Amino acid sequence: MTVERAGFPYQFTPQTCGSCPGNCCRGREGYIWVTVEDIARQAAYLQMAPEDFTREYVRRAEGRFSLQERKSDGEYLCCFFNPDERRCLIYPVRPNQCRTFPFWESFRTDPADVLKECPGVRLRDEEA
């Protein structure tokens, strides 16, 4: 199955996630934006009080909330990414930013970075 979104010059094959090392959850330092609603949902999923969850896993950045990252072997990993199992530990309640990847506005007109990062992304006119 291939997913396409109007206005994006590429398509995405979600099945490739199973063989990917988790490129979208690791790499360079950045932000994993979360809302107050995300925090409440994720805390409940982990059976934690939202205050404890925030203290343990959230940081403030640019006036917003972001999940923390952990530096490991010179790269940054989302605090909920298990690199050994190559999976998200909060997948059912992951942030919207993660749910909408690779269809981010920043990639709409310049898909070069996502084409390099995600093995499941192909320009629409390429052979699958």
FIVOMI-430103 format. One record per atom (N, C-alpha, C): atom name; residue in one letter; x, y, z; residue number from 1. Coordinates in Angstrom, 3 decimals, padded with zeros to 6 digits. Example, Ala and Ser with C-alpha at 12.3 -4.5 7.8 and 13.67 -1.06 7.14 Angstrom:
2
    a   r          x          y          z     k
    N   A    013.190   -005.690    007.800     1
   CA   A    012.300   -004.500    007.800     1
    C   A    013.200   -003.300    007.800     1
    N   S    012.850   -002.250    007.080     2
   CA   S    013.670   -001.060    007.140     2
    C   S    012.900    000.030    007.870     2
// end
This chain:
128
    a   r          x          y          z     k
    N   M    000.834   -001.173    000.000     1
   CA   M    000.000    000.000    000.000     1
    C   M    000.888    001.250    000.000     1
    N   T    000.523    002.197   -000.813     2
   CA   T    001.246    003.452   -000.908     2
    C   T    000.311    004.587   -000.519     2
    N   V    000.843    005.550    000.233     3
   CA   V    000.056    006.689    000.692     3
    C   V    000.510    007.933   -000.058     3
    N   E   -000.461    008.702   -000.527     4
   CA   E   -000.175    009.967   -001.185     4
    C   E   -001.019    011.043   -000.526     4
    N   R   -000.529    012.270   -000.567     5
   CA   R   -001.280    013.410   -000.049     5
    C   R   -001.274    014.505   -001.108     5
    N   A   -002.391    015.143   -001.285     6
   CA   A   -002.523    016.206   -002.270     6
    C   A   -001.482    017.296   -002.022     6
    N   G   -000.834    017.716   -003.089     7
   CA   G    000.137    018.795   -003.009     7
    C   G    001.547    018.365   -002.671     7
    N   F    001.749    017.085   -002.365     8
   CA   F    003.087    016.580   -002.075     8
    C   F    003.600    015.829   -003.295     8
    N   P    004.854    016.071   -003.694     9
   CA   P    005.383    015.458   -004.907     9
    C   P    005.883    014.030   -004.723     9
    N   Y    005.593    013.435   -003.602    10
   CA   Y    006.087    012.086   -003.331    10
    C   Y    004.986    011.225   -002.727    10
    N   Q    005.301    009.953   -002.640    11
   CA   Q    004.415    008.977   -002.014    11
    C   Q    005.199    008.247   -000.925    11
    N   F    004.478    007.583   -000.046    12
   CA   F    005.091    006.914    001.088    12
    C   F    004.556    005.493    001.189    12
    N   T    005.473    004.548    001.384    13
   CA   T    005.113    003.148    001.564    13
    C   T    005.397    002.778    003.018    13
    N   P    004.360    002.761    003.876    14
   CA   P    004.558    002.524    005.307    14
    C   P    005.198    001.177    005.647    14
    N   Q    005.068    000.190    004.789    15
   CA   Q    005.639   -001.129    005.065    15
    C   Q    007.155   -001.085    005.213    15
    N   T    007.801   -000.069    004.646    16
   CA   T    009.263    000.024    004.751    16
    C   T    009.713    000.345    006.169    16
    N   C    008.803    000.820    007.010    17
   CA   C    009.169    001.133    008.391    17
    C   C    009.731   -000.103    009.110    17
    N   G    009.240   -001.270    008.764    18
   CA   G    009.687   -002.500    009.406    18
    C   G    011.146   -002.829    009.173    18
    N   S    011.720   -002.334    008.095    19
   CA   S    013.130   -002.612    007.812    19
    C   S    014.028   -001.386    007.991    19
    N   C    013.453   -000.268    008.369    20
   CA   C    014.204    000.974    008.577    20
    C   C    014.791    000.985    009.992    20
    N   P    015.965    001.553    010.182    21
   CA   P    016.528    001.636    011.534    21
    C   P    015.886    002.717    012.401    21
    N   G    014.836    003.338    011.930    22
   CA   G    014.164    004.376    012.702    22
    C   G    014.726    005.759    012.414    22
    N   N    015.038    006.019    011.168    23
   CA   N    015.652    007.295    010.794    23
    C   N    014.856    008.508    011.247    23
    N   C    013.533    008.421    011.252    24
   CA   C    012.716    009.576    011.632    24
    C   C    012.727    009.813    013.143    24
    N   C    013.227    008.866    013.918    25
   CA   C    013.250    008.975    015.377    25
    C   C    014.651    009.217    015.926    25
    N   R    015.601    009.339    015.021    26
   CA   R    016.991    009.474    015.440    26
    C   R    017.728    010.384    014.470    26
    N   G    018.906    010.772    014.855    27
   CA   G    019.727    011.580    013.960    27
    C   G    020.202    012.846    014.610    27
    N   R    019.844    013.952    013.995    28
   CA   R    020.320    015.247    014.489    28
    C   R    019.384    015.789    015.566    28
    N   E    019.903    016.723    016.326    29
   CA   E    019.129    017.353    017.387    29
    C   E    017.981    018.167    016.788    29
    N   G    016.867    018.142    017.467    30
   CA   G    015.705    018.880    016.981    30
    C   G    014.599    018.904    018.014    30
    N   Y    013.396    019.065    017.539    31
   CA   Y    012.248    019.143    018.440    31
    C   Y    011.190    018.128    018.031    31
    N   I    010.542    017.568    019.033    32
   CA   I    009.416    016.672    018.833    32
    C   I    008.260    017.338    019.566    32
    N   W    007.544    018.193    018.853    33
   CA   W    006.529    019.035    019.477    33
    C   W    005.374    018.221    020.036    33
    N   V    004.956    018.595    021.240    34
   CA   V    003.795    017.980    021.880    34
    C   V    002.896    019.074    022.448    34
    N   T    001.626    018.768    022.499    35
   CA   T    000.647    019.674    023.093    35
    C   T    000.341    019.214    024.514    35
    N   V   -000.391    020.028    025.228    36
   CA   V   -000.833    019.648    026.569    36
    C   V   -001.700    018.391    026.489    36
    N   E   -002.509    018.295    025.438    37
   CA   E   -003.353    017.106    025.242    37
    C   E   -002.499    015.867    024.981    37
    N   D   -001.441    016.026    024.176    38
   CA   D   -000.523    014.903    023.944    38
    C   D    000.086    014.441    025.260    38
    N   I    000.550    015.384    026.041    39
   CA   I    001.185    015.059    027.322    39
    C   I    000.224    014.272    028.214    39
    N   A   -001.016    014.713    028.294    40
   CA   A   -002.010    014.013    029.116    40
    C   A   -002.248    012.595    028.606    40
    N   R   -002.380    012.461    027.286    41
   CA   R   -002.612    011.146    026.674    41
    C   R   -001.410    010.216    026.885    41
    N   Q   -000.218    010.741    026.672    42
   CA   Q    000.984    009.925    026.818    42
    C   Q    001.227    009.542    028.272    42
    N   A    000.986    010.470    029.177    43
   CA   A    001.125    010.166    030.607    43
    C   A    000.149    009.064    031.013    43
    N   A   -001.098    009.177    030.569    44
   CA   A   -002.096    008.150    030.890    44
    C   A   -001.680    006.798    030.321    44
    N   Y   -001.166    006.801    029.104    45
   CA   Y   -000.720    005.556    028.461    45
    C   Y    000.374    004.878    029.290    45
    N   L    001.267    005.701    029.858    46
   CA   L    002.365    005.167    030.678    46
    C   L    001.986    005.056    032.156    46
    N   Q    000.720    005.348    032.461    47
   CA   Q    000.198    005.282    033.825    47
    C   Q    001.006    006.173    034.771    47
    N   M    001.205    007.418    034.321    48
   CA   M    001.943    008.409    035.103    48
    C   M    001.071    009.645    035.282    48
    N   A    001.357    010.397    036.306    49
   CA   A    000.724    011.705    036.466    49
    C   A    001.329    012.635    035.408    49
    N   P    000.532    013.492    034.793    50
   CA   P    001.063    014.407    033.781    50
    C   P    002.255    015.233    034.278    50
    N   E    002.247    015.622    035.543    51
   CA   E    003.357    016.403    036.095    51
    C   E    004.644    015.584    036.110    51
    N   D    004.541    014.315    036.485    52
   CA   D    005.713    013.435    036.512    52
    C   D    006.212    013.166    035.095    52
    N   F    005.277    012.937    034.191    53
   CA   F    005.633    012.707    032.789    53
    C   F    006.384    013.924    032.234    53
    N   T    005.846    015.115    032.507    54
   CA   T    006.457    016.342    032.006    54
    C   T    007.868    016.509    032.568    54
    N   R    008.027    016.282    033.833    55
   CA   R    009.339    016.407    034.480    55
    C   R    010.352    015.433    033.865    55
    N   E    009.902    014.242    033.573    56
   CA   E    010.790    013.184    033.080    56
    C   E    011.079    013.263    031.578    56
    N   Y    010.087    013.650    030.779    57
   CA   Y    010.213    013.480    029.331    57
    C   Y    010.032    014.730    028.470    57
    N   V    009.678    015.853    029.070    58
   CA   V    009.331    017.039    028.278    58
    C   V    010.296    018.182    028.594    58
    N   R    010.572    018.993    027.589    59
   CA   R    011.357    020.211    027.790    59
    C   R    010.632    021.367    027.112    59
    N   R    010.946    022.567    027.565    60
   CA   R    010.404    023.771    026.936    60
    C   R    011.405    024.237    025.891    60
    N   A    010.873    024.626    024.732    61
   CA   A    011.727    025.131    023.655    61
    C   A    010.906    026.102    022.813    61
    N   E    011.449    027.261    022.597    62
   CA   E    010.798    028.254    021.744    62
    C   E    009.343    028.515    022.157    62
    N   G    009.092    028.522    023.461    63
   CA   G    007.753    028.801    023.967    63
    C   G    006.768    027.654    023.818    63
    N   R    007.260    026.486    023.477    64
   CA   R    006.401    025.313    023.280    64
    C   R    006.960    024.151    024.097    64
    N   F    006.285    023.006    023.996    65
   CA   F    006.750    021.782    024.644    65
    C   F    007.300    020.828    023.596    65
    N   S    008.373    020.149    023.950    66
   CA   S    008.980    019.149    023.080    66
    C   S    009.355    017.937    023.921    66
    N   L    009.203    016.754    023.342    67
   CA   L    009.725    015.575    024.019    67
    C   L    011.240    015.695    024.061    67
    N   Q    011.820    015.174    025.102    68
   CA   Q    013.271    015.214    025.234    68
    C   Q    013.909    014.223    024.263    68
    N   E    015.151    014.487    023.983    69
   CA   E    015.949    013.560    023.198    69
    C   E    017.091    013.074    024.077    69
    N   R    017.580    011.918    023.747    70
   CA   R    018.713    011.342    024.462    70
    C   R    019.865    011.204    023.471    70
    N   K    021.051    011.618    023.877    71
   CA   K    022.209    011.473    023.003    71
    C   K    022.840    010.112    023.259    71
    N   S    023.036    009.369    022.178    72
   CA   S    023.594    008.025    022.279    72
    C   S    024.491    007.778    021.077    72
    N   D    025.717    007.413    021.330    73
   CA   D    026.682    007.130    020.257    73
    C   D    026.736    008.259    019.227    73
    N   G    026.709    009.500    019.709    74
   CA   G    026.858    010.648    018.831    74
    C   G    025.621    011.071    018.068    74
    N   E    024.497    010.415    018.307    75
   CA   E    023.266    010.826    017.631    75
    C   E    022.175    011.057    018.666    75
    N   Y    021.161    011.786    018.258    76
   CA   Y    020.040    012.097    019.136    76
    C   Y    018.882    011.152    018.834    76
    N   L    018.306    010.605    019.894    77
   CA   L    017.167    009.692    019.778    77
    C   L    015.999    010.281    020.559    77
    N   C    014.806    010.151    020.028    78
   CA   C    013.620    010.491    020.804    78
    C   C    013.660    009.652    022.078    78
    N   C    013.257    010.246    023.184    79
   CA   C    013.310    009.525    024.461    79
    C   C    012.413    008.288    024.477    79
    N   F    011.494    008.169    023.525    80
   CA   F    010.615    007.007    023.468    80
    C   F    010.963    006.038    022.339    80
    N   F    012.091    006.254    021.701    81
   CA   F    012.515    005.348    020.637    81
    C   F    013.452    004.310    021.218    81
    N   N    013.114    003.041    021.028    82
   CA   N    013.971    001.944    021.460    82
    C   N    014.812    001.528    020.256    82
    N   P    016.110    001.881    020.239    83
   CA   P    016.938    001.588    019.066    83
    C   P    017.208    000.097    018.861    83
    N   D    017.190   -000.683    019.926    84
   CA   D    017.430   -002.122    019.779    84
    C   D    016.267   -002.809    019.079    84
    N   E    015.059   -002.412    019.444    85
   CA   E    013.862   -002.994    018.829    85
    C   E    013.357   -002.171    017.649    85
    N   R    013.950   -000.993    017.444    86
   CA   R    013.577   -000.067    016.368    86
    C   R    012.076    000.217    016.399    86
    N   R    011.620    000.645    017.571    87
   CA   R    010.199    000.931    017.690    87
    C   R    009.952    002.041    018.701    87
    N   C    008.793    002.654    018.568    88
   CA   C    008.348    003.709    019.464    88
    C   C    007.622    003.071    020.648    88
    N   L    007.998    003.485    021.829    89
   CA   L    007.402    002.911    023.032    89
    C   L    006.033    003.498    023.365    89
    N   I    005.659    004.584    022.678    90
   CA   I    004.341    005.181    022.900    90
    C   I    003.583    005.300    021.569    90
    N   Y    003.838    004.395    020.671    91
   CA   Y    003.300    004.478    019.309    91
    C   Y    001.796    004.777    019.249    91
    N   P    000.954    004.119    020.028    92
   CA   P   -000.494    004.408    019.926    92
    C   P   -000.867    005.844    020.297    92
    N   V   -000.010    006.524    021.057    93
   CA   V   -000.305    007.896    021.497    93
    C   V    000.803    008.868    021.073    93
    N   R    001.504    008.525    020.015    94
   CA   R    002.609    009.374    019.552    94
    C   R    002.091    010.751    019.140    94
    N   P    002.971    011.753    019.183    95
   CA   P    002.556    013.115    018.830    95
    C   P    002.111    013.239    017.372    95
    N   N    001.334    014.273    017.092    96
   CA   N    000.868    014.534    015.737    96
    C   N    002.034    014.664    014.756    96
    N   Q    003.111    015.264    015.199    97
   CA   Q    004.300    015.410    014.351    97
    C   Q    004.768    014.045    013.850    97
    N   C    004.714    013.055    014.689    98
   CA   C    005.121    011.703    014.308    98
    C   C    004.051    011.033    013.440    98
    N   R    002.797    011.261    013.762    99
   CA   R    001.689    010.675    013.002    99
    C   R    001.667    011.156    011.556    99
    N   T    002.061    012.398    011.333   100
   CA   T    001.957    012.974    009.994   100
    C   T    003.230    012.812    009.156   100
    N   F    004.315    012.340    009.750   101
   CA   F    005.542    012.120    008.982   101
    C   F    005.271    011.075    007.909   101
    N   P    005.730    011.250    006.699   102
   CA   P    006.649    012.246    006.144   102
    C   P    005.952    013.432    005.470   102
    N   F    004.659    013.587    005.697   103
   CA   F    003.907    014.650    005.022   103
    C   F    003.904    015.934    005.853   103
    N   W    005.078    016.532    005.990   104
   CA   W    005.250    017.787    006.700   104
    C   W    005.318    018.922    005.698   104
    N   E    004.775    020.066    006.076   105
   CA   E    004.785    021.239    005.198   105
    C   E    006.191    021.588    004.731   105
    N   S    007.184    021.430    005.593   106
   CA   S    008.556    021.782    005.220   106
    C   S    009.090    020.926    004.074   106
    N   F    008.500    019.774    003.846   107
   CA   F    008.935    018.889    002.756   107
    C   F    008.102    019.063    001.484   107
    N   R    006.992    019.769    001.568   108
   CA   R    006.071    019.888    000.438   108
    C   R    006.771    020.432   -000.807   108
    N   T    007.496    021.524   -000.677   109
   CA   T    008.144    022.138   -001.839   109
    C   T    009.613    021.783   -001.957   109
    N   D    010.187    021.196   -000.898   110
   CA   D    011.595    020.813   -000.934   110
    C   D    011.756    019.447   -000.268   110
    N   P    011.474    018.385   -001.006   111
   CA   P    011.487    017.048   -000.405   111
    C   P    012.870    016.397   -000.302   111
    N   A    013.935    017.113   -000.628   112
   CA   A    015.272    016.506   -000.660   112
    C   A    015.637    015.825    000.658   112
    N   D    015.398    016.490    001.796   113
   CA   D    015.770    015.905    003.088   113
    C   D    014.987    014.639    003.406   113
    N   V    013.683    014.651    003.153   114
   CA   V    012.879    013.474    003.473   114
    C   V    013.207    012.321    002.524   114
    N   L    013.576    012.621    001.302   115
   CA   L    013.980    011.566    000.363   115
    C   L    015.258    010.879    000.837   115
    N   K    016.153    011.637    001.458   116
   CA   K    017.391    011.054    001.994   116
    C   K    017.140    010.286    003.283   116
    N   E    016.251    010.807    004.117   117
   CA   E    016.020    010.253    005.449   117
    C   E    015.151    009.001    005.456   117
    N   C    014.114    008.990    004.639   118
   CA   C    013.105    007.928    004.730   118
    C   C    013.154    006.998    003.519   118
    N   P    013.475    005.733    003.737   119
   CA   P    013.533    004.789    002.620   119
    C   P    012.165    004.479    002.009   119
    N   G    011.089    004.867    002.689   120
   CA   G    009.742    004.621    002.181   120
    C   G    009.200    005.725    001.301   120
    N   V    009.959    006.796    001.135   121
   CA   V    009.506    007.935    000.341   121
    C   V    010.121    007.874   -001.047   121
    N   R    009.275    008.035   -002.047   122
   CA   R    009.709    008.062   -003.459   122
    C   R    008.952    009.169   -004.165   122
    N   L    009.637    009.869   -005.065   123
   CA   L    008.940    010.846   -005.886   123
    C   L    007.855    010.115   -006.669   123
    N   R    006.763    010.761   -006.920   124
   CA   R    005.616    010.114   -007.570   124
    C   R    005.936    009.557   -008.944   124
    N   D    006.856    010.182   -009.660   125
   CA   D    007.129    009.704   -011.015   125
    C   D    008.193    008.616   -011.068   125
    N   E    008.721    008.213   -009.896   126
   CA   E    009.715    007.135   -009.845   126
    C   E    009.014    005.779   -009.768   126
    N   E    009.711    004.774   -010.206   127
   CA   E    009.209    003.400   -010.067   127
    C   E    009.255    002.997   -008.614   127
    N   A    008.269    002.301   -008.153   128
   CA   A    008.236    001.860   -006.731   128
    C   A    009.113    000.657   -006.536   128
// end
